[in-house]
Amino acid sequence: MDVRDFDFHLPPELIAQEPIADRAAARLMVVDRASGALTHTRITALPAILQPADLVVVNNTRVFPARLLGHRDPSGGAVECLLVTRYESDTYPTCTRHVPGTCQTWQALMHPGQKLHPGAQVTFDGTHRIHGEVLEQKFFGRRTLHLWTDDGTPLDHAIDAIGHVPLPPYIKRDDRAADRDRYQTVFARERGSIAAPTAGLHFTPDLLAALAKRGVERAEITLHVGYGTFQPVRVDRVEDHRLEAEHYEIAPAAADAINRALADRRRVLAVGTTTTRTLEAVAQANRGRIVAGAGATDLFIYPGFEFRAVTALLTNFHMPKSSLLMLVSAFAGRELVRKAYDAAVADRYRFYSYGDAMLIL
């Protein structure tokens, strides 16, 4: 399958740079897989669209400020670092020379990569100071980076204090204080993501209350969104692409709720591609059932995939030739998704993280 089959023209001005004031006022395109019909409405219409006893499954991961800005030591040259994947504390023995909790080892994307070789020292300053040392040089700007504080401050606390919200690169502005709240879902609880599960950004407490009043159930799972979700597709054949593994957790209550809905043949609406990948990875490994527990998944969903758990999908509009667009095409069919995206461009829908949404039924 050719990656170019998932390309389309997107006018740059349709890439949302700012969130709208009211999360639930975003536009919503409803796509009917059976008829191919497209309907245009707002997120606020969800309680009227969904049926009592539908189950909505959301991702409760919380974005942490994973972008660090600092300088090289001793030259003072600017350094930018995006924390991608944390290693276990005993992976690198350098952690043993610090107070527990004040040091961590990460895989990170760093700039300028050509000047950050093993042994390079960096410092990130703010209300706290974080020191870093490059341990290994990897591909595509990746570095293994050891981080620590020397005043006893827990490193997570220091990162949360001085880090920046890791807005996606297609948002062409610096992050602001307001993004710390707006780039989180209202059900975000479990710290660990470097990007928001953006379909969840449309929900508000009032909308959740209206869904509950309608009789719609809700379950929460966790998938910590990493670089794997958004990494560029650098191959020509879809089948040759690989995703990096991301950590997930499913509590027993959530697993029970999802399995009951599946057994009753009720609709299971996954909010976002991260939720979809988690449920389908677990269902694939357990003969269609959802089993509670924690693990990691690198499941890449593209056309031809057999869905076992998800029967409806709420998702934002995605980048051309992205793995996310391939997942949506697997769920709804490539031709229907192309029809929907052409309509979204023609009708001036807002794209990507702070943009509008699509509900596929």
C-alpha positions as CSV (number, residue, x, y, z in Angstrom):
1,M,0.0,0.0,0.0
2,D,1.5,3.3,-1.1
3,V,1.8,6.1,1.5
4,R,0.9,8.6,-1.2
5,D,-2.6,7.2,-1.1
6,F,-3.1,9.1,2.2
7,D,-1.9,12.4,0.9
8,F,-4.2,15.4,0.4
9,H,-3.9,19.2,0.0
10,L,-4.4,21.1,3.2
11,P,-4.3,24.9,3.1
12,P,-2.0,26.1,5.8
13,E,-4.6,28.5,7.2
14,L,-6.8,25.6,8.2
15,I,-4.3,24.4,10.8
16,A,-5.7,25.6,14.1
17,Q,-3.2,27.8,15.9
18,E,-5.4,28.7,18.9
19,P,-8.1,26.8,20.8
20,I,-11.6,28.1,20.6
21,A,-13.0,29.6,23.9
22,D,-15.6,26.9,24.4
23,R,-14.3,23.4,24.0
24,A,-17.7,21.9,23.2
25,A,-18.4,24.6,20.5
26,A,-16.0,22.9,18.1
27,R,-17.6,21.8,14.8
28,L,-18.3,18.1,14.4
29,M,-18.7,16.2,11.2
30,V,-20.7,13.0,11.6
31,V,-19.7,10.2,9.2
32,D,-22.1,7.3,8.7
33,R,-20.2,4.3,7.5
34,A,-23.3,2.4,6.3
35,S,-24.7,5.2,4.1
36,G,-21.6,7.3,3.5
37,A,-23.6,10.4,4.6
38,L,-21.8,13.4,6.1
39,T,-23.7,15.6,8.6
40,H,-22.4,18.9,10.0
41,T,-23.1,19.9,13.6
42,R,-21.3,20.8,16.8
43,I,-19.7,18.8,19.7
44,T,-22.6,20.0,21.9
45,A,-24.9,17.7,19.8
46,L,-23.2,14.6,21.1
47,P,-25.8,13.7,23.8
48,A,-28.5,13.8,21.1
49,I,-26.5,11.8,18.6
50,L,-25.4,9.0,21.0
51,Q,-27.8,6.4,22.4
52,P,-28.5,5.4,26.0
53,A,-26.2,2.6,27.0
54,D,-23.5,3.6,24.5
55,L,-20.1,3.3,26.1
56,V,-17.7,6.2,25.7
57,V,-14.0,5.3,26.4
58,V,-11.6,8.1,27.0
59,N,-7.8,8.4,27.6
60,N,-7.1,10.0,31.0
61,T,-3.4,10.6,30.5
62,R,-2.0,14.0,31.5
63,V,0.5,16.0,29.5
64,F,3.6,17.1,31.4
65,P,5.7,20.1,30.3
66,A,8.3,17.9,28.4
67,R,10.0,20.7,26.5
68,L,13.0,22.1,28.3
69,L,14.9,25.3,27.2
70,G,18.4,25.9,28.4
71,H,22.0,26.3,27.4
72,R,25.2,24.3,26.9
73,D,27.9,24.4,29.4
74,P,30.3,26.2,29.4
75,S,29.7,27.9,26.0
76,G,26.2,29.2,26.8
77,G,24.8,28.2,23.4
78,A,21.0,27.7,23.3
79,V,19.7,24.1,23.8
80,E,16.1,22.8,23.3
81,C,15.1,19.4,24.6
82,L,11.9,17.3,24.2
83,L,11.8,14.5,26.7
84,V,10.4,11.4,24.9
85,T,10.8,8.2,26.8
86,R,12.0,7.7,30.4
87,Y,14.3,4.8,31.1
88,E,14.0,2.7,34.2
89,S,16.1,4.2,37.0
90,D,18.5,1.3,37.1
91,T,19.1,1.3,33.3
92,Y,22.0,3.7,33.6
93,P,24.3,3.5,36.6
94,T,24.8,7.3,36.6
95,C,21.6,7.6,38.6
96,T,23.3,5.9,41.6
97,R,25.4,9.0,42.3
98,H,22.4,11.2,43.1
99,V,19.6,11.3,45.7
100,P,16.8,9.0,44.7
101,G,14.1,10.9,42.8
102,T,16.4,13.8,41.9
103,C,17.7,12.1,38.7
104,Q,16.4,10.3,35.7
105,T,17.6,9.1,32.3
106,W,15.6,9.9,29.2
107,Q,15.6,9.4,25.5
108,A,15.2,12.9,24.2
109,L,15.0,14.9,21.0
110,M,17.7,17.7,21.3
111,H,18.6,20.7,19.2
112,P,21.2,21.6,18.0
113,G,22.0,18.0,17.5
114,Q,25.3,18.4,15.7
115,K,26.8,20.0,18.8
116,L,25.5,17.7,21.4
117,H,27.9,14.7,21.5
118,P,28.3,12.2,24.4
119,G,29.7,14.1,27.4
120,A,28.1,17.4,26.5
121,Q,26.8,19.3,29.5
122,V,23.6,21.3,29.5
123,T,21.6,23.4,32.1
124,F,17.9,24.3,32.2
125,D,17.1,27.3,34.5
126,G,14.0,28.7,36.0
127,T,12.5,28.6,39.5
128,H,14.6,25.4,39.7
129,R,17.8,24.3,38.0
130,I,18.1,21.1,36.1
131,H,21.5,19.7,34.9
132,G,22.0,17.3,32.0
133,E,24.7,15.2,30.4
134,V,24.4,13.6,27.0
135,L,25.2,9.9,27.4
136,E,24.6,8.5,23.9
137,Q,24.0,10.0,20.4
138,K,21.3,8.3,18.3
139,F,19.5,8.8,15.1
140,F,17.2,11.7,14.0
141,G,18.4,14.0,16.7
142,R,17.8,11.5,19.5
143,R,20.0,11.5,22.6
144,T,20.2,9.5,25.7
145,L,20.2,12.2,28.4
146,H,20.9,12.0,32.1
147,L,19.1,14.7,34.1
148,W,19.4,15.7,37.8
149,T,18.9,18.4,40.3
150,D,21.6,19.1,42.9
151,D,19.5,20.8,45.6
152,G,17.4,17.8,46.5
153,T,14.3,18.9,44.5
154,P,12.5,15.9,43.0
155,L,13.2,16.0,39.2
156,D,9.5,15.6,38.3
157,H,8.7,18.7,40.4
158,A,11.5,20.7,38.7
159,I,10.4,19.6,35.2
160,D,6.8,20.6,36.0
161,A,7.9,24.0,37.3
162,I,10.2,25.1,34.5
163,G,9.2,23.0,31.5
164,H,7.1,24.2,28.6
165,V,4.0,22.6,27.1
166,P,5.1,20.6,24.2
167,L,2.8,22.0,21.6
168,P,3.0,20.2,18.2
169,P,5.4,21.8,15.7
170,Y,2.6,22.8,13.3
171,I,1.4,25.3,16.0
172,K,3.6,28.2,14.9
173,R,3.8,30.1,18.2
174,D,5.4,29.8,21.6
175,D,3.4,28.1,24.3
176,R,1.7,30.3,26.8
177,A,0.5,29.8,30.4
178,A,-3.0,29.2,29.2
179,D,-1.9,26.1,27.3
180,R,-1.1,24.3,30.5
181,D,-4.8,24.0,31.1
182,R,-6.2,24.2,27.5
183,Y,-3.9,21.5,26.2
184,Q,-5.2,19.0,28.8
185,T,-8.5,17.1,28.7
186,V,-10.9,17.7,31.6
187,F,-10.4,14.1,32.7
188,A,-6.6,14.2,32.5
189,R,-5.2,12.6,35.7
190,E,-2.2,10.2,35.0
191,R,1.0,12.2,34.3
192,G,3.0,10.9,31.4
193,S,2.2,12.2,27.9
194,I,4.2,14.5,25.7
195,A,1.1,15.3,23.6
196,A,-2.6,15.5,24.4
197,P,-5.1,12.9,23.2
198,T,-6.7,15.7,21.3
199,A,-10.2,14.2,20.6
200,G,-10.7,14.5,24.3
201,L,-10.0,18.2,24.3
202,H,-13.6,18.8,23.2
203,F,-15.2,17.6,26.4
204,T,-16.4,19.8,29.2
205,P,-17.9,19.0,32.6
206,D,-21.3,20.1,31.3
207,L,-21.0,17.9,28.3
208,L,-20.0,14.9,30.4
209,A,-23.0,15.6,32.7
210,A,-25.4,15.8,29.7
211,L,-24.0,12.5,28.3
212,A,-24.5,10.8,31.7
213,K,-28.1,12.2,31.9
214,R,-28.7,10.7,28.5
215,G,-27.7,7.3,29.8
216,V,-24.3,7.2,28.1
217,E,-21.7,5.3,30.1
218,R,-18.1,6.3,30.4
219,A,-14.9,4.4,31.0
220,E,-11.3,5.6,31.4
221,I,-8.1,4.0,30.2
222,T,-4.6,5.3,30.1
223,L,-2.2,5.5,27.2
224,H,0.8,7.8,27.6
225,V,1.1,9.5,24.3
226,G,4.7,9.5,23.1
227,Y,6.6,10.3,20.0
228,G,5.4,7.1,18.4
229,T,1.9,8.4,17.9
230,F,3.2,11.4,15.8
231,Q,6.5,10.2,14.3
232,P,6.7,10.9,10.6
233,V,6.1,8.1,8.1
234,R,9.5,8.0,6.4
235,V,8.8,4.9,4.2
236,D,7.1,4.6,0.8
237,R,5.1,1.5,1.7
238,V,2.6,1.7,4.5
239,E,3.4,-1.8,5.7
240,D,7.0,-0.9,6.3
241,H,6.2,1.8,8.9
242,R,6.8,1.0,12.6
243,L,5.5,2.7,15.7
244,E,7.4,3.1,18.9
245,A,5.8,1.4,21.9
246,E,3.7,3.5,24.3
247,H,2.7,2.5,27.9
248,Y,-0.9,1.8,28.7
249,E,-2.9,0.8,31.8
250,I,-6.5,-0.5,32.0
251,A,-8.1,-0.8,35.4
252,P,-10.4,-3.7,36.2
253,A,-13.5,-1.5,36.4
254,A,-12.8,-0.2,32.9
255,A,-12.1,-3.6,31.5
256,D,-15.4,-4.9,33.0
257,A,-17.4,-2.0,31.6
258,I,-16.0,-2.5,28.1
259,N,-16.5,-6.3,28.1
260,R,-20.1,-5.9,29.2
261,A,-20.7,-3.5,26.4
262,L,-19.2,-5.9,23.9
263,A,-21.1,-8.8,25.2
264,D,-24.4,-6.8,25.0
265,R,-23.5,-5.6,21.5
266,R,-23.7,-2.0,22.6
267,R,-21.7,0.7,20.8
268,V,-18.2,1.3,22.1
269,L,-17.1,4.8,21.2
270,A,-13.4,5.3,21.4
271,V,-12.4,9.0,22.0
272,G,-9.3,9.4,19.9
273,T,-6.8,7.2,18.1
274,T,-4.8,6.5,21.3
275,T,-7.8,5.0,23.0
276,T,-8.5,3.0,19.8
277,R,-5.0,1.6,19.6
278,T,-5.0,0.6,23.2
279,L,-8.3,-1.2,23.1
280,E,-7.5,-3.0,19.8
281,A,-4.1,-4.0,21.0
282,V,-5.5,-5.6,24.1
283,A,-8.4,-7.2,22.3
284,Q,-6.1,-8.6,19.6
285,A,-4.0,-10.3,22.3
286,N,-7.0,-11.7,24.2
287,R,-9.4,-13.0,21.6
288,G,-11.5,-9.9,21.5
289,R,-11.7,-9.4,25.3
290,I,-10.3,-6.5,27.3
291,V,-8.0,-7.6,30.1
292,A,-7.1,-5.3,32.9
293,G,-3.4,-4.6,33.4
294,A,-0.5,-2.5,32.2
295,G,1.8,-3.0,29.2
296,A,3.1,-1.3,26.1
297,T,1.8,-1.3,22.6
298,D,3.3,-0.6,19.2
299,L,0.2,-1.5,17.3
300,F,0.1,0.2,13.9
301,I,-3.5,0.2,12.4
302,Y,-3.9,0.7,8.7
303,P,-6.5,-0.4,6.1
304,G,-7.1,-4.2,6.2
305,F,-7.1,-4.2,10.0
306,E,-9.9,-6.1,11.8
307,F,-11.4,-4.1,14.6
308,R,-12.5,-6.2,17.6
309,A,-13.5,-3.7,20.3
310,V,-14.2,-0.2,18.8
311,T,-17.4,0.3,17.0
312,A,-17.5,4.1,16.8
313,L,-14.7,6.7,16.8
314,L,-14.4,10.4,17.7
315,T,-11.3,11.9,16.3
316,N,-9.8,15.2,15.1
317,F,-8.7,15.8,11.6
318,H,-5.1,14.6,11.0
319,M,-2.0,15.3,8.9
320,P,-1.6,14.0,5.4
321,K,0.3,10.7,5.1
322,S,0.2,10.2,8.9
323,S,-0.3,7.0,10.8
324,L,-3.3,8.6,12.5
325,L,-5.0,9.2,9.1
326,M,-4.2,5.6,8.2
327,L,-6.0,4.4,11.3
328,V,-9.1,6.4,10.6
329,S,-9.0,5.1,7.0
330,A,-8.9,1.6,8.3
331,F,-11.9,2.2,10.5
332,A,-14.1,4.0,8.0
333,G,-12.6,3.1,4.6
334,R,-10.1,5.1,2.6
335,E,-12.6,6.4,0.0
336,L,-15.1,7.6,2.6
337,V,-12.4,9.3,4.7
338,R,-11.1,11.0,1.6
339,K,-14.6,12.2,0.9
340,A,-15.0,13.5,4.4
341,Y,-11.6,15.3,4.4
342,D,-12.3,16.9,1.1
343,A,-15.6,18.2,2.6
344,A,-13.8,19.4,5.7
345,V,-11.3,21.4,3.6
346,A,-14.1,22.8,1.4
347,D,-16.2,23.8,4.5
348,R,-13.2,25.3,6.2
349,Y,-13.0,23.0,9.2
350,R,-10.1,23.6,11.6
351,F,-7.4,20.8,11.6
352,Y,-5.2,19.1,14.1
353,S,-4.8,19.4,17.8
354,Y,-6.8,22.6,18.5
355,G,-9.2,21.9,15.6
356,D,-12.6,20.4,15.0
357,A,-13.7,16.8,15.2
358,M,-15.2,13.9,13.2
359,L,-17.6,11.3,14.7
360,I,-17.6,8.0,12.7
361,L,-20.6,5.8,13.4
